[in-house]
Amino acid sequence: MLYKLKLRQSVKTIPTVGFNVETISYKNIKFNVWDVGGQDKIRPLWRHYYTGTQGLIYVVDSRDRTRMAEAREELHRILSDREMRHCVLLVFANKQDLAGAMSPQELTDQLGLYALQSRPWVLLKACSG
């Protein structure tokens, strides 16, 4: 997603190991975007990137029903951190173009987004390619 946002085109990538950072310009606004790997061993390091964060883009695999409870738990853990209390949330429901993808409504329910009553959030469909 990071390079799709930066380059405005699809780029063949592999899962992030460690992190990547890029500055993205959009309508005279500059964003510093951190793409952090989702592997279990890397997750404890995520909190080091929270300070100053104003928005979180959380990407989920819409087809991976077996990991949705884990995705929900991680999302709520991130958002409960003191440094993230004013952070807005964008959830990218990735792989919506593939058979077996959960609907946006099902993902909203599975991720417990309605429980985020005081936090602005939106879920958008995204395609794998």
RODOLO-586819 format. One record per residue: x, y, z of N, C-alpha, C, O, CB in turn. Coordinates in steps of 0.2 Angstrom, whole numbers, padded with zeros to 4 digits, always signed. Glycine has a CB too. Layout:
XYZXYZXYZXYZXYZ;...
END
This chain:
+0004-0006+0000+0000+0000+0000+0004+0006+0000+0003+0011-0003-0005+0000+0006;+0010+0006+0004+0014+0012+0004+0016+0014-0003+0016+0020-0004+0020+0011+0009;+0019+0010-0007+0021+0012-0013+0016+0013-0018+0017+0017-0023+0026+0007-0016;+0010+0010-0017+0004+0012-0021+0002+0019-0020+0000+0023-0025-0002+0007-0020;+0002+0021-0014+0001+0028-0012+0006+0033-0015+0004+0038-0017+0000+0029-0004;+0012+0031-0014+0018+0036-0016+0018+0036-0023+0019+0042-0026+0024+0033-0013;+0018+0031-0027+0019+0031-0034+0013+0031-0038+0013+0032-0044+0023+0025-0036;+0007+0031-0035+0001+0031-0038+0000+0026-0044-0003+0027-0049-0001+0038-0041;+0003+0020-0043+0002+0014-0047+0004+0008-0043+0007+0008-0038+0007+0015-0053;+0001+0002-0046+0002-0004-0043+0010-0006-0044+0013-0005-0049-0002-0010-0046;+0012-0009-0038+0019-0011-0038+0019-0018-0035+0016-0019-0030+0024-0006-0034;+0023-0022-0038+0024-0029-0035+0028-0029-0029+0034-0026-0030+0027-0034-0041;+0026-0031-0024+0030-0031-0017+0030-0037-0014+0026-0042-0016+0027-0025-0013;+0034-0038-0009+0034-0044-0004+0032-0041+0003+0032-0035+0004+0041-0047-0004;+0030-0045+0007+0028-0043+0014+0034-0039+0017+0039-0041+0016+0026-0049+0018;+0032-0034+0021+0037-0030+0024+0040-0034+0030+0037-0036+0034+0034-0023+0026;+0047-0034+0030+0051-0036+0035+0054-0030+0038+0058-0027+0034+0055-0042+0033;+0053-0029+0044+0056-0022+0047+0052-0017+0046+0046-0017+0047+0063-0021+0044;+0054-0011+0043+0050-0006+0041+0052-0002+0035+0058-0002+0033+0049-0001+0047;+0048+0001+0032+0050+0006+0026+0046+0013+0028+0041+0013+0031+0047+0003+0019;+0050+0018+0026+0047+0025+0027+0047+0029+0021+0053+0029+0018+0050+0028+0033;+0042+0033+0019+0042+0037+0013+0038+0043+0015+0034+0043+0020+0039+0033+0007;+0040+0049+0012+0036+0055+0012+0032+0055+0006+0034+0055+0000+0041+0061+0013;+0025+0056+0007+0020+0056+0002+0017+0063+0002+0015+0066+0007+0015+0051+0002;+0017+0066-0004+0014+0073-0005+0007+0072-0008+0007+0068-0013+0018+0078-0009;+0002+0075-0006-0005+0075-0008-0008+0082-0007-0009+0084-0001-0009+0069-0005;-0010+0085-0012-0013+0092-0012-0010+0096-0007-0013+0099-0002-0021+0090-0009;-0004+0098-0008+0001+0102-0004+0001+0100+0003+0003+0104+0008-0002+0109-0004;+0000+0094+0005+0001+0091+0012+0006+0085+0011+0006+0081+0007-0006+0088+0015;+0011+0086+0016+0016+0080+0016+0015+0076+0022+0013+0078+0027+0023+0083+0016;+0015+0069+0020+0014+0064+0025+0020+0060+0026+0023+0058+0021+0008+0059+0023;+0022+0059+0032+0028+0054+0033+0024+0047+0034+0020+0046+0039+0032+0056+0039;+0025+0042+0030+0021+0036+0031+0026+0030+0033+0031+0029+0029+0018+0034+0024;+0025+0027+0038+0029+0021+0040+0025+0015+0038+0019+0014+0040+0030+0021+0048;+0028+0010+0035+0025+0004+0034+0029-0001+0038+0035-0003+0037+0026+0002+0026;+0026-0004+0043+0029-0008+0048+0027-0015+0047+0021-0017+0046+0028-0006+0055;+0032-0020+0047+0030-0027+0046+0025-0030+0051+0025-0027+0057+0036-0031+0046;+0021-0035+0049+0016-0037+0054+0018-0044+0057+0014-0047+0061+0010-0039+0050;+0025-0046+0056+0027-0052+0060+0027-0052+0067+0028-0046+0070+0034-0054+0057;+0025-0057+0070+0024-0057+0078+0031-0054+0081+0030-0051+0086+0023-0064+0080;+0036-0056+0079+0043-0053+0082+0044-0046+0081+0047-0043+0086+0049-0057+0079;+0040-0043+0076+0041-0036+0075+0036-0032+0079+0037-0026+0080+0041-0034+0068;+0030-0034+0080+0025-0031+0083+0027-0027+0090+0024-0021+0091+0019-0035+0085;+0031-0030+0094+0032-0026+0100+0036-0019+0099+0036-0015+0103+0037-0030+0105;+0039-0019+0093+0043-0013+0091+0038-0007+0088+0040-0001+0088+0048-0014+0085;+0032-0009+0086+0027-0004+0083+0026+0002+0088+0026+0008+0085+0021-0007+0082;+0026+0001+0094+0025+0007+0099+0030+0012+0098+0029+0018+0100+0024+0005+0106;+0036+0011+0096+0041+0016+0095+0040+0021+0089+0043+0026+0089+0048+0012+0094;+0035+0019+0085+0033+0024+0080+0026+0027+0081+0024+0031+0077+0032+0019+0073;+0023+0027+0087+0017+0030+0088+0017+0037+0090+0013+0041+0088+0014+0027+0094;+0023+0040+0093+0023+0047+0095+0022+0051+0089+0025+0051+0084+0030+0048+0098;+0017+0056+0089+0016+0061+0084+0011+0058+0078+0010+0062+0074+0022+0063+0081;+0009+0052+0079+0005+0049+0074-0002+0052+0074-0005+0053+0079+0004+0041+0075;-0004+0054+0068-0011+0058+0068-0016+0053+0064-0022+0054+0065-0010+0064+0064;-0014+0048+0060-0018+0044+0057-0015+0037+0056-0009+0036+0055-0020+0047+0050;-0019+0032+0057-0017+0025+0056-0020+0022+0050-0026+0022+0050-0018+0021+0062;-0017+0019+0045-0019+0015+0040-0018+0008+0042-0012+0006+0042-0016+0017+0033;-0023+0004+0043-0023-0003+0045-0025-0007+0039-0031-0007+0037-0027-0004+0052;-0021-0011+0037-0022-0015+0031-0024-0022+0033-0020-0026+0037-0017-0015+0026;-0030-0025+0031-0032-0032+0033-0033-0036+0026-0035-0033+0021-0038-0032+0037;-0031-0042+0027-0033-0047+0021-0040-0049+0022-0042-0053+0026-0028-0053+0021;-0044-0047+0017-0051-0048+0018-0053-0056+0017-0059-0058+0018-0055-0044+0012;-0049-0060+0015-0050-0067+0014-0048-0071+0020-0050-0077+0020-0046-0069+0007;-0043-0068+0024-0040-0072+0029-0045-0072+0035-0043-0069+0040-0033-0070+0031;-0050-0076+0035-0054-0077+0041-0051-0080+0047-0053-0078+0053-0060-0081+0039;-0046-0084+0046-0043-0087+0052-0039-0082+0056-0038-0084+0062-0038-0093+0050;-0037-0077+0053-0033-0072+0057-0037-0065+0059-0034-0061+0062-0027-0070+0053;-0043-0065+0058-0047-0059+0059-0047-0058+0067-0047-0052+0068-0054-0060+0056;-0048-0063+0071-0048-0061+0078-0041-0058+0080-0041-0054+0084-0049-0068+0082;-0036-0061+0078-0029-0058+0079-0029-0051+0076-0026-0046+0080-0024-0062+0076;-0031-0050+0070-0031-0043+0068-0035-0038+0072-0033-0032+0073-0034-0043+0060;-0041-0040+0074-0045-0036+0079-0041-0034+0085-0041-0029+0088-0052-0040+0080;-0038-0040+0088-0035-0039+0095-0029-0034+0094-0028-0029+0098-0032-0046+0097;-0025-0035+0088-0019-0030+0087-0022-0023+0086-0019-0018+0089-0015-0032+0081;-0027-0022+0082-0029-0015+0081-0032-0012+0087-0030-0006+0088-0035-0016+0076;-0035-0015+0091-0038-0012+0098-0032-0011+0102-0032-0006+0106-0043-0017+0101;-0027-0015+0102-0021-0014+0107-0017-0008+0104-0015-0004+0109-0016-0020+0106;-0016-0007+0098-0013-0001+0095-0017+0005+0097-0014+0010+0100-0013-0001+0088;-0023+0005+0096-0028+0011+0097-0028+0013+0105-0030+0018+0107-0034+0010+0094;-0027+0008+0109-0028+0009+0116-0021+0012+0119-0021+0014+0125-0029+0002+0120;-0016+0012+0115-0010+0016+0118-0011+0023+0119-0014+0026+0114-0004+0014+0113;-0008+0026+0124-0009+0033+0125-0007+0037+0120-0010+0043+0118-0005+0035+0132;-0002+0036+0116+0001+0040+0111-0004+0040+0105-0003+0044+0100+0008+0037+0108;-0009+0035+0104-0013+0035+0099-0020+0037+0100-0025+0036+0096-0013+0027+0096;-0021+0040+0106-0028+0042+0108-0031+0047+0103-0037+0047+0103-0027+0045+0115;-0028+0051+0100-0031+0056+0095-0030+0054+0088-0032+0058+0083-0028+0063+0096;-0028+0048+0087-0027+0046+0080-0033+0044+0076-0037+0040+0079-0022+0040+0080;-0034+0046+0070-0040+0044+0066-0038+0037+0063-0032+0036+0062-0042+0049+0061;-0043+0033+0061-0041+0027+0058-0044+0026+0051-0050+0027+0050-0044+0021+0063;-0040+0023+0047-0042+0021+0040-0041+0013+0039-0035+0012+0040-0039+0025+0034;-0046+0009+0038-0045+0002+0037-0045+0001+0030-0050+0002+0027-0050-0002+0042;-0040-0002+0027-0040-0004+0020-0042-0012+0020-0038-0016+0023-0033-0003+0017;-0048-0013+0018-0050-0020+0017-0047-0023+0010-0050-0022+0005-0058-0021+0017;-0041-0026+0011-0037-0028+0005-0040-0034+0002-0043-0038+0005-0030-0029+0006;-0039-0035-0004-0041-0041-0008-0048-0042-0009-0051-0048-0010-0038-0048-0005;-0052-0036-0009-0059-0036-0011-0061-0039-0018-0066-0041-0019-0062-0030-0010;-0056-0039-0022-0057-0041-0029-0057-0049-0030-0058-0052-0035-0052-0038-0034;-0055-0052-0024-0054-0060-0025-0060-0063-0022-0063-0061-0017-0047-0062-0021;-0061-0069-0024-0067-0073-0022-0065-0075-0014-0060-0076-0012-0067-0080-0026;-0071-0075-0011-0070-0077-0004-0069-0071+0001-0068-0072+0007-0065-0082-0003;-0068-0065-0002-0067-0059+0003-0073-0058+0007-0079-0058+0005-0065-0053-0002;-0072-0056+0013-0077-0054+0018-0080-0047+0015-0076-0043+0013-0075-0054+0025;-0086-0046+0016-0089-0039+0014-0087-0034+0019-0084-0036+0025-0097-0040+0014;-0087-0028+0017-0085-0022+0022-0089-0023+0028-0086-0021+0034-0086-0016+0018;-0096-0024+0028-0100-0025+0034-0097-0030+0039-0097-0029+0045-0107-0026+0032;-0095-0036+0036-0093-0042+0040-0086-0040+0043-0085-0041+0049-0092-0048+0035;-0082-0036+0039-0075-0034+0042-0076-0029+0047-0073-0029+0053-0071-0031+0036;-0081-0025+0047-0083-0020+0052-0085-0023+0058-0082-0021+0064-0088-0015+0049;-0089-0028+0058-0091-0032+0063-0085-0036+0066-0084-0036+0072-0097-0037+0062;-0081-0040+0062-0076-0044+0064-0070-0040+0068-0067-0042+0073-0073-0048+0059;-0069-0034+0066-0064-0029+0069-0066-0025+0074-0063-0022+0078-0061-0025+0063;-0073-0026+0076-0076-0022+0081-0075-0014+0081-0074-0011+0085-0072-0024+0088;-0076-0012+0074-0075-0005+0073-0081-0001+0076-0080+0005+0078-0075-0004+0066;-0087-0003+0077-0092+0001+0080-0091+0002+0088-0094+0007+0090-0099-0003+0080;-0086-0002+0091-0084-0001+0098-0080+0006+0098-0079+0008+0104-0081-0007+0100;-0078+0008+0093-0073+0014+0093-0077+0020+0092-0077+0024+0088-0068+0014+0087;-0082+0021+0097-0087+0027+0097-0084+0034+0097-0087+0038+0093-0091+0026+0103;-0079+0035+0100-0076+0042+0101-0070+0043+0096-0067+0048+0096-0074+0043+0108;-0069+0038+0091-0063+0039+0087-0066+0039+0079-0070+0035+0077-0058+0033+0087;-0064+0044+0075-0066+0044+0068-0063+0038+0065-0057+0037+0065-0064+0051+0065;-0067+0034+0061-0064+0029+0057-0068+0028+0051-0074+0030+0050-0064+0022+0061;-0065+0025+0046-0068+0023+0039-0065+0017+0037-0059+0016+0038-0067+0029+0034;-0069+0012+0034-0066+0006+0031-0067+0007+0023-0073+0008+0021-0070+0000+0034;-0062+0006+0019-0062+0006+0012-0060+0000+0009-0056-0004+0011-0058+0012+0009;-0063-0002+0003-0062-0008+0000-0055-0006-0004-0054-0001-0007-0067-0010-0005;-0051-0011-0005-0045-0011-0009-0044-0017-0013-0046-0023-0010-0039-0009-0004;-0041-0017-0018-0039-0023-0022-0032-0025-0022-0028-0021-0020-0041-0021-0030;-0031-0032-0023-0025-0035-0022-0019-0032-0027-0013-0032-0025-0025-0042-0022;-0022-0031-0033-0017-0029-0038-0016-0022-0040-0012-0020-0044-0018-0033-0044;
END
